[in-house]
Amino acid sequence: MLRVASFVSFFLLGVGVPHVWAQSTFEPTDFNVTEALLDNGVNVSAIPALEGLVTRSSPSACSIACSSLKFLFGSSNVIIQGASGYDSFTDSYWSVQQASVDPYCIFKPSKALDVSTLVLISRLTQCPFAVRSGGHAAFAGSSSIQGGITVALEKMKGLTLSSDKKVAAIRPGNLWYDVYTQLESQNLAVIGGRVSAIGVGGLTLGGGISFFSNIYGWACDNVASFEVVSASGLVITASPTSFSDLYWALRGGGNNFGIVTKFNLQTISQGQMWGGGRLHLETEFPAVIDAFHNLGINAAQDPNAAQILSFAYAQGTKFASADLQYAKPVADAPILAEYMAIPAIQDTTKVRSLADLTVQFNASNPNGLRETYWAVTYKLDKDFTTFVKDVFFEEIAAIADAASLIPAATLQVITSPMLENMAKKGGNPLGITTADGPLLILNLNMMWANAADDTRILKANSNIVKRTVAEAESRGLAVDYIYMNYASQFQAVVPSYGATNQAKLKSIAKKYDPTGVFQELQPGYFKLDGAPNPNMP
């Protein structure tokens, strides 16, 4: 029997006595993992690997956990290290750092009940786990775990529309390309990722900037509800009217509160759009920065327009790539006229589908290289944007000889319309408001070939962050907020949301996860207290 919580209360069948959910508590103090597994139809005493678990002096936690999962779900859904399919799975991660992590086993659940059982078996054995939606994070351990259980959601790929077509129920194993291609036949879309191979789960839980965010806000602000497996294995629905505190926390709080097994996303009407990239040489940098700044300031005049500006270096040449989008099939939108007047050496802009545009973005994000991402936020200022660009090129000069290095400084504006949308449905925990904006967000992103270059490349990124933050502080442009989806393992994301929001997130986590399952047994990615690795280069 799948244990599902209702909107108001639920009964946890433990020792035959129902436990009623109250506002101040969620998991009963007498919660029993073995009995909770029995509610899921799993009799611990019938699993050979778990027999006598409590009496063993030094059990191998993950050997027991993986053997138990294999007994329950079969070898096609539980792949032990060394078995067929293991290497092809680990090799499928976007970054080499993540692909280099070796879990004890890979578990492929098909439904929320399977995920519930995984959480409970992890608790019973104390074997840690990680959860992978698309596997597109850069640093090791983000959605993989050494010696533990990597939970691969790739079999959870369903998508269904509500009867009125206003909500799409999307499982976390979907990539954004899957979502968009399924919806485009209905002339619909959702607010989601801009790269085809990125997963639904991580992007949405970290915030999620979209091509349409000037109109509707970020992905996290367009979730009608989340289906979540809690630390006690319960499957609950968090929405503005049901477990509303958990709903608030999931809108940017990451993986700290449960495993989301379904995202109910509000749909939008969307047909063909216009977009692509324009490549500019160094002589055009001042004009490009002017256009970037002006569009960021004036986004409310026509929120159909969106932009991403990247400065890059390749083969001894500096480039600026202006990726432009317009939500309608219009090739000459007046708000983009300033950009379009700048001479470009390459132009791929055209009317196309949303899915097609994400495929173009994916081409610049190939698998199989070492990767690092870093994030910084400042108040939007044109002169400071030029300063950031200059610091980037100064610092990468020292690492330009690294094999296969592709360095980029990608700039976006968190516009006033985006910030206004963050306040809807009770708001989110990110800690930025319309009073702060518009804001400039920097994503340092670099890929390279050799591990021998790791230290100096990470140091160059750290230098750019430190130098630009120091200058921003001196100019009164510094902003604490760090965007989770672009952050490095050396950055403290949740504390950047502000002390009040961090404390609230911790309180919510304690309420739904009193034993710290999603802090201790799922240790990867950005936890509530600080950076995954506090030793910044």
Helices and strands as residue ranges (DSSP letters): H 33-39, G 44-46, G 48-50, G 53-55, H 61-73, E 78-80, H 86-90, H 96-99, E 105-107, H 112-125, E 129-132, E 149-152, E 159-161, E 167-170, H 176-184, E 188-190, H 200-206, H 213-216, G 219-222, E 223-229, E 235-238, H 244-250, E 259-269, E 273-281, G 282-284, H 285-297, G 299-301, E 305-314, E 317-326, G 334-336, H 337-340, E 346-347, E 350-352, H 354-363, E 370-379, H 382-396, E 406-414, H 416-421, G 424-426, E 439-448, G 451-453, H 454-475, E 478-479, G 484-486, G 494-497, H 499-512, I 517-521
